[in-house]
Amino acid sequence: MSAVPELELIEGFYNQADCRQLLERLLDEQDWPNNRYQVGERWFELPRQQTWHADPGIRYSYSNNLLVARPWTPLLSELRAAIECRLNAKFNAVLVNLYRDGNDYVGWHSDNEREMGDEPLIASLSLGAPRTFAYRHKRSGEQGSTRLNAGTLLTMRPSFQHDWRHSVPPAPEVADPRINLTFRYVLPPPN
Ligand SMILES: O=C(O)CCC(=O)C(=O)O
């Protein structure tokens, strides 16, 4: 259940034992890059760590930064297959975010980059520490939030990106890591 129809929550998509194992494996297996990046002359620090994995030929910019695509790992492919089967949808890319503790966050944004087409469907799987997912309507300013527990699969329907911004705000009381995976379908570049 969720307060806005553009969001669908499936609690317990993975059970707690599976979630612990998946989190451990991702923490170990992902080669987490440095979270500093350069735009022009300036250096920025991302308030989390992230990796981007995509099918060959898929290019994507996130907040105007072209992400360097890595291949799918066997574990990420396994998660993609399970989610595609449950949602009857196709995904060709995943952004994996590591929030090392409650000081890591993602600011207000919508995932409406051109490469995602007009109907961006995003499936978001949460593992590890529960965190708040906040959303704010672009025009009315209406706000809401939902808690994303380990094992929850959140589907953001296309109109969500058109009408709302979302964020995962800092939560300094949280000491444990959280990993969130957002599966996306990115349009292949025109030939
Ligand atoms: O961590 C989350 O739940 C949200 C991640 C997110 O907003 C994104 O990857 O665009």
The ligand as an SDF file (V2000), in Angstrom:
LIG
                    3D

 10  9  0  0  0  0  0  0  0  0999 V2000
   17.4920    4.7450   -2.3930 O   0  0  0  0  0  0  0  0  0  0  0  0
   16.3650    4.8950   -2.8000 C   0  0  0  0  0  0  0  0  0  0  0  0
   15.3890    4.3400   -2.3000 O   0  0  0  0  0  0  0  0  0  0  0  0
   16.1010    5.8350   -3.9650 C   0  0  0  0  0  0  0  0  0  0  0  0
   17.2200    5.8840   -4.9670 C   0  0  0  0  0  0  0  0  0  0  0  0
   16.9640    6.8900   -6.0290 C   0  0  0  0  0  0  0  0  0  0  0  0
   16.2470    7.8390   -5.8450 O   0  0  0  0  0  0  0  0  0  0  0  0
   17.5940    6.7490   -7.3340 C   0  0  0  0  0  0  0  0  0  0  0  0
   18.3860    5.8200   -7.5470 O   0  0  0  0  0  0  0  0  0  0  0  0
   17.2850    7.5660   -8.2190 O   0  0  0  0  0  0  0  0  0  0  0  0
  1  2  2  0
  2  3  1  0
  2  4  1  0
  4  5  1  0
  5  6  1  0
  6  7  2  0
  6  8  1  0
  8  9  2  0
  8 10  1  0
M  END
$$$$
